[in-house]
Each structure stands twice: as structure tokens, then as C-alpha cells.
Amino acid sequence: MGKRAGESVDRRGREMHTMRQMRWGMALVGICVLMGGAGCGGKQPEIAEIKEDRLTVGRVQGEVKVGMSAAQVAELLGSPNIVTTDDKRREVWIYDKVSTDRVDTASSSYAGLIILGTNSSDRSSSQRQRTLTIIIKYDEEKKVRDFAYNSTQF
């Protein structure tokens, strides 16, 4: 009988030891899952900074007026790319702008466990080209007599 009681105590001790090991194992797996989940992320685009420019369609439409002086136009739009004259020797200013906007995006996701870790990354980019041509015609007194513009995007 003493032998059976000892076996029973021994068996209970092993079962408790096994249960403690299982609890620690589950806790460790839980921590690993939480740590791995903390690195998971969705798409986070890298934003390309586009600087404000003085030469825009909106600025020409809203601010260039017939009768403005050449100095006012230069202050508003900056120096022209081309200065020429018409058949009556009146100045014609031409602004010609070509710009390319490129946006790169990157996304990553991470999943990590102590034993197994993965990392995936996707990159993409898009590009857009725009042109803006502005022609400003002056009269003999160097005041704006007419202007036109053309804008394209592709």
C-alpha cells in the first residue's frame, strides 16, 4: 500500500510539473505572438515633397491682368525663359515650364516569432509629366496687352 501511495504522489508531482511547463510554454507563445504582431504594418507611403511654385495656371488666371507693368509680372511670375519682340518691336515674354512629379510608395509587413521571422516589402512608383507655356504680350509702354497659356498633363 505504501508503494501505491508513493506512486500516486509521484504521479501528481509529474502532472503538476508538466502543467507548469505548459503554462510557461503558452505564456512564451503568447509573448512571441504579441511581439510579432507589434511589427505588422499596413501601407505607409513615403510622401514626396512637392514645393510650391510661382508659375501655375491658377496664378496666371487669377493674377495676371491686362494693363499690368512688366515689373509687376516679373515680381509675380519671375523671369521669363524667352524674351523676344513681335513685328512692331513690342516685347513678348514666354514662360515655358516642364515638370515631372514622381511618387514612390513602399509598404512593409513584419511577423516575428523567436523561432520564425518573416519580412515582406512592396514598392511602387508613379510618374506624371506636366507642361505649362505662358505667352505675355506687351504694348509700347511695357504694359500687358494680351496673354495666353497652355497646360498639358500626361
Buried (B, 14 or more C-beta within 10 A) or exposed (E): EEEEEEEEEEEEEEEEEEEEEEEEEEEEEEEBEEEBEEEEEEEEEEEEEEEEEEBBEEBBEEEBEEEBEBEBBEEBBEEBEEEEEEEEEBBBBEBBBEEEEEBEBEBBBBBBEEEEEEEEEEEEEEEEEBEBBBBBBBBEEBBBBEBEBEEEEE
